């Protein structure tokens, strides 16, 4: 199982204060990585950091707005300054609470969605790559919305389609020293998803039973397991791929 641990590695997880990002941060810490947890909400990143450290892991909290290039630079530098290196960067921060047809979408909502979900991924990845030694890994959390029509969320789907394209191009441009892959989560009832869908958990579970072949909703741990595979030596011959983790949907 040595191929599936992260002993001696240092990982940054954006959007790590809750949901999928929290799951990835805790899974990476459990696999031996020192983890730098970033998000806008100070209390949330500090809680996750405290829980990892209390469990015997190593983590620091760095409150970060990923749409701010200077903040991204400070985040990457904090990883290197504190732990001496940077090996894994997870672009998990993202989302959109705006659901509206494209013809009614404002310029401001379009720009904000692209800035958070696409531009920040490009900026963060380039900043991370500058600080990675040979064997670095970038993981982009994207969405099945990137490959299908999603009425009411066309702006979000377009941004995530851009992330999929960036993943493939960065994998080629940064090879052979850095691998770049993506994970596309299906229905995981996080706070961000529940707000975006305007559904409660029972309604989402009913939908899962009727539409998802594996008959259940996903969990942050389901997504974290895929991210761990892509981050560790077990995935060392994988780059430029986006893995959909969605119960067969």
C-alpha positions as CSV (number, residue, x, y, z in Angstrom):
1,X,0.0,0.0,0.0
2,X,3.0,2.3,0.0
3,X,2.0,3.5,-3.5
4,X,-1.2,4.9,-2.0
5,X,0.2,7.0,0.8
6,X,1.4,10.6,0.9
7,X,4.1,10.4,3.5
8,X,6.5,13.3,3.2
9,X,4.3,15.2,0.8
10,X,2.8,18.7,1.3
11,X,-0.6,19.4,-0.2
12,X,-2.7,22.6,-0.5
13,X,-6.5,22.2,-0.7
14,X,-8.5,25.3,-1.6
15,X,-12.1,25.4,-0.5
16,X,-11.0,23.1,2.3
17,X,-13.2,24.5,5.1
18,X,-16.2,22.2,4.4
19,X,-17.7,19.6,2.2
20,X,-15.6,18.0,-0.5
21,X,-12.6,20.1,0.3
22,X,-12.7,19.1,3.9
23,X,-13.0,15.5,2.9
24,X,-9.9,15.7,0.7
25,X,-7.9,17.6,3.3
26,X,-8.6,15.0,6.0
27,X,-8.0,12.1,3.7
28,X,-4.7,13.5,2.6
29,X,-3.7,14.1,6.2
30,X,-4.7,10.6,7.0
31,X,-2.4,9.3,4.2
32,X,0.5,11.2,5.7
33,X,0.6,14.5,4.0
34,X,1.1,17.9,5.6
35,X,-1.9,19.9,4.5
36,X,-2.4,23.6,4.0
37,X,-6.1,24.4,4.1
38,X,-7.5,27.4,2.4
39,X,-10.9,29.1,2.1
40,X,-12.4,32.5,2.7
41,X,-14.1,31.6,6.0
42,X,-11.5,31.8,8.8
43,X,-13.6,29.8,11.3
44,X,-14.1,27.0,8.9
45,X,-10.6,26.4,7.8
46,X,-9.4,26.7,11.4
47,X,-11.9,24.1,12.6
48,X,-10.7,21.6,9.9
49,X,-7.1,22.4,10.7
50,X,-7.7,21.9,14.5
51,X,-9.4,18.5,13.9
52,X,-6.6,17.2,11.7
53,X,-3.9,18.3,14.2
54,X,-5.9,16.9,17.1
55,X,-6.0,13.5,15.3
56,X,-2.2,13.4,14.9
57,X,-1.9,15.0,11.5
58,X,-0.2,18.1,10.4
59,X,-2.1,21.1,9.0
60,X,-2.2,24.8,8.9
61,X,-5.0,27.2,8.0
62,X,-4.5,30.0,5.5
63,X,-7.6,32.0,4.9
64,X,-7.6,32.8,1.1
65,X,-9.8,34.4,-1.5
66,X,-8.8,32.4,-4.6
67,X,-9.9,35.2,-6.9
68,X,-7.0,37.3,-5.5
69,X,-3.7,36.5,-7.2
70,X,-1.7,38.0,-4.3
71,X,-3.6,35.8,-1.9
72,X,-2.9,32.7,-4.0
73,X,0.8,33.6,-4.1
74,X,0.8,34.0,-0.3
75,X,-0.9,30.6,0.1
76,X,1.7,28.8,-2.0
77,X,4.5,30.5,-0.2
78,X,3.0,29.6,3.2
79,X,3.1,25.9,2.2
80,X,6.8,26.1,1.3
81,X,7.8,28.3,4.2
82,X,6.0,26.1,6.8
83,X,6.6,22.6,5.5
84,X,9.6,23.1,3.1
85,X,8.0,22.1,-0.2
86,X,4.9,21.9,-2.3
87,X,3.9,18.6,-3.9
88,X,0.1,18.6,-4.4
89,X,-2.3,21.4,-5.2
90,X,-6.1,20.8,-5.2
91,X,-8.2,23.5,-6.9
92,X,-11.5,22.7,-5.1
93,X,-12.8,26.2,-4.4
94,X,-15.7,27.1,-6.7
95,X,-19.4,26.9,-7.2
96,X,-22.3,29.2,-8.1
97,X,-25.5,30.0,-6.1
98,X,-27.0,31.7,-9.1
99,X,-29.5,29.7,-11.1
100,X,-31.0,31.5,-14.0
101,X,-31.4,31.0,-17.8
102,X,-28.5,32.4,-19.8
103,X,-30.7,35.1,-21.5
104,X,-31.5,36.5,-18.0
105,X,-28.0,36.2,-16.5
106,X,-26.3,39.5,-15.7
107,X,-22.8,40.4,-16.8
108,X,-21.7,40.6,-13.2
109,X,-22.9,37.0,-12.4
110,X,-21.2,35.6,-15.5
111,X,-17.9,37.4,-14.7
112,X,-18.0,36.3,-11.1
113,X,-18.6,32.7,-12.0
114,X,-15.8,32.6,-14.6
115,X,-13.4,34.4,-12.2
116,X,-14.0,31.9,-9.4
117,X,-14.4,28.6,-11.3
118,X,-12.0,29.1,-14.2
119,X,-9.6,32.0,-13.9
120,X,-8.7,31.1,-10.3
121,X,-7.8,27.6,-11.4
122,X,-5.5,28.9,-14.1
123,X,-3.8,31.4,-11.8
124,X,-3.5,29.0,-8.9
125,X,-2.1,26.2,-11.0
126,X,0.6,28.4,-12.5
127,X,1.6,29.7,-9.1
128,X,1.7,26.2,-7.7
129,X,3.7,24.8,-10.6
130,X,6.5,27.4,-10.1
131,X,7.0,26.0,-6.6
132,X,6.8,22.3,-7.3
133,X,9.7,20.0,-7.6
134,X,9.7,17.0,-9.9
135,X,6.8,14.8,-9.2
136,X,4.3,17.5,-8.4
137,X,0.5,17.0,-8.9
138,X,-2.4,19.4,-9.6
139,X,-5.9,18.2,-9.2
140,X,-8.9,20.2,-10.4
141,X,-12.3,19.6,-9.0
142,X,-14.7,20.1,-11.9
143,X,-18.3,18.9,-12.5
144,X,-20.4,16.6,-14.8
145,X,-22.0,19.9,-15.8
146,X,-19.0,20.5,-18.0
147,X,-20.1,17.8,-20.4
148,X,-23.9,18.2,-20.6
149,X,-26.5,20.9,-20.9
150,X,-27.6,22.3,-17.5
151,X,-30.5,24.7,-17.9
152,X,-30.2,27.5,-15.3
153,X,-26.5,26.8,-14.8
154,X,-25.0,27.4,-18.2
155,X,-22.4,29.9,-16.8
156,X,-21.2,27.3,-14.3
157,X,-21.2,24.5,-16.9
158,X,-19.2,26.6,-19.3
159,X,-16.6,27.5,-16.6
160,X,-16.2,23.8,-15.7
161,X,-15.9,22.9,-19.3
162,X,-13.0,25.4,-19.4
163,X,-11.5,23.6,-16.4
164,X,-11.6,20.3,-18.2
165,X,-9.8,21.9,-21.2
166,X,-7.2,23.5,-18.9
167,X,-6.6,20.2,-17.3
168,X,-5.7,18.6,-20.6
169,X,-3.6,21.4,-21.8
170,X,-1.7,21.9,-18.5
171,X,-1.0,18.2,-18.4
172,X,0.8,18.5,-21.7
173,X,2.6,21.8,-21.0
174,X,3.8,20.8,-17.5
175,X,4.8,17.2,-18.3
176,X,6.9,15.4,-17.4
177,X,7.6,17.0,-14.1
178,X,4.0,17.8,-13.0
179,X,0.9,15.7,-13.5
180,X,-2.5,17.4,-13.9
181,X,-5.9,15.6,-13.5
182,X,-9.5,16.4,-12.6
183,X,-12.2,14.9,-10.5
184,X,-15.9,15.5,-11.4
185,X,-18.1,14.8,-8.4
186,X,-21.8,13.8,-8.9
187,X,-24.5,14.6,-6.3
188,X,-22.8,15.1,-3.0
189,X,-25.1,16.9,-0.5
190,X,-22.8,19.6,0.6
191,X,-23.9,23.1,1.7
192,X,-22.9,24.6,-1.6
193,X,-24.8,22.0,-3.7
194,X,-27.9,22.1,-1.6
195,X,-28.0,25.9,-1.9
196,X,-27.5,25.7,-5.6
197,X,-30.2,23.1,-6.2
198,X,-32.7,24.6,-3.7
199,X,-33.4,21.0,-2.5
200,X,-33.4,19.3,0.9
201,X,-31.6,16.0,1.5
202,X,-34.7,13.8,1.4
203,X,-35.6,15.1,-2.0
204,X,-32.1,14.6,-3.2
205,X,-32.1,11.0,-1.8
206,X,-35.3,10.2,-3.6
207,X,-33.8,11.5,-6.9
208,X,-30.7,9.4,-6.3
209,X,-32.8,6.2,-5.8
210,X,-34.6,6.7,-9.1
211,X,-31.7,8.1,-11.2
212,X,-28.3,7.0,-9.9
213,X,-27.4,3.4,-10.8
214,X,-25.6,2.8,-7.5
215,X,-28.8,4.1,-5.7
216,X,-27.2,6.5,-3.3
217,X,-25.8,10.0,-3.0
218,X,-22.0,10.5,-2.9
219,X,-20.0,11.6,0.1
220,X,-16.9,13.8,0.5
221,X,-14.9,10.6,1.2
222,X,-16.0,9.2,-2.2
223,X,-14.4,12.2,-3.9
224,X,-11.4,12.3,-1.6
225,X,-10.6,8.7,-2.4
226,X,-10.3,9.5,-6.2
227,X,-8.2,12.6,-5.4
228,X,-5.9,10.5,-3.2
229,X,-5.4,8.1,-6.1
230,X,-4.5,10.9,-8.5
231,X,-2.2,12.5,-5.9
232,X,-0.1,9.5,-4.8
233,X,2.4,7.3,-6.6
234,X,-0.3,4.8,-7.4
235,X,-1.6,7.3,-10.0
236,X,1.9,8.2,-11.3
237,X,1.1,7.2,-14.9
238,X,-2.1,9.2,-15.1
239,X,-2.2,12.7,-16.4
240,X,-4.6,14.9,-18.4
241,X,-7.6,12.8,-17.2
242,X,-10.9,13.8,-15.5
243,X,-12.5,11.1,-13.5
244,X,-16.2,11.3,-12.9
245,X,-17.2,10.0,-9.5
246,X,-21.0,10.0,-9.6
247,X,-22.4,6.5,-8.9
248,X,-22.8,5.7,-12.6
249,X,-24.9,8.8,-13.5
